[in-house]
């Protein structure tokens, strides 16, 4: 939930009055001043910025190496009666490409990782982290956006690109909130969106997204299962005034989980009204709500059920010169994130970034997720709470030192792998070397 790869890129310079832009991607001031429309957060597949405006840069090739030493007081979870602590050492080369032109914006990032444990060497791991974020202005009124992120890891807390994390804008958030301690996991999230500005004050769009969660070795995660989701949606947005947007979105979603012997399926349909308000181009507030219908087939209990429930949510985003803050909350039917079926999910996440000086910055990310199974006859519900605090100091042009703290609490009484030792504390220090080269200079 805290560490999903969602890199952001600085937006291309605008040359047309009707160019649609995702909210929260800079620079949006020119778009608003020239009469162009933004894509409101409730229908955008982008992520709110986790960095202040002064930290945004584009047209660079970056590379480097990150060394991290960490102490974790609960490395194997419920596999032992009492928590087992250990020290670990991680090495992660990184490469990032950030390039913009008059019609495109592209950011690529890749970071493999290698982690070694001091005492429990059987837990040594090799990780993969990759992400792409792309936008293409097909015509002066039509824009295509696409993004994808992939992660292979047995410990999601080891991810080296945590500074690029952010708060999702749209309600259809992938549910990866259940974190199994030291279990191999593959996760993939993708989204594509097409936006067309019909007139100076109206816009339509369509999007498709997917998420996949796979445990290569199910014996490591008793009680958890693979899961996937696919989503299709369309929206209409109307600008009432320069700072006020209203609209309607229709969404279909298919949620799958794969227990032994079959597949549990849930399909949902939702019609949502939304409203977004921009006091300034870099400050937005949105809320949405409407009915959601869920159709569930549970193979274990041979039950087919239908239900109508409300879906609702809100988000706030502010990006200052040296500070940034984002907050979102959603209540909806979502993928179980490893549980045996779909859930009613309440998801709240907030991020705060502060650039104290040109070389000193801090990040705080916190989240809470409640998962209530739609068919709750055999399994109990649960929730997760997590916090990440980090502080980074640049030493010269290429070297940076950092320190941070992770706290994770998970309450799932039917999952001994997690509930036997529900609290994990992790302290870490890092040393990174980074070089960058300006493109086209």
Secondary structure, DSSP 8 states (H G I E B T S, - for coil): ----------------TT--EETT-S--HHHHHTT--EE-GGG--SEE-SS-GGG---SEEEEEEEEEEEEES-SSGGGSSS---EEEEEEEEEEEEEEE-SSEEEEEEE--EEEEESS-GGG-EEEEEEEEEEEEE-SSSEEEEEEEEEEEES-GGG-TTGGG--EE-SS---------TT--EEEEEEEEEEEEEEETTEEEEEEEEEEEEE-S-GGGSTT--EEEEEEEEEEEEEEEETTEEEEEEEEEEEEEEE-TTS-EEEEEEEEEEEEEEEEETTEEEEEEEEEEEEEEEETTTTEEEEEEEEEEEEEEEEE-SSEEEEEEEEEEEE--TTSSS-EEEEEEEEEEEEE-SSSEEEEEEEEEEEEEESS-SS---EEEEEEEEEEEEEETTTEEEEEEEEEEEEEETT-HHHHTT-EEEEEEEEEEEEEEEETT-
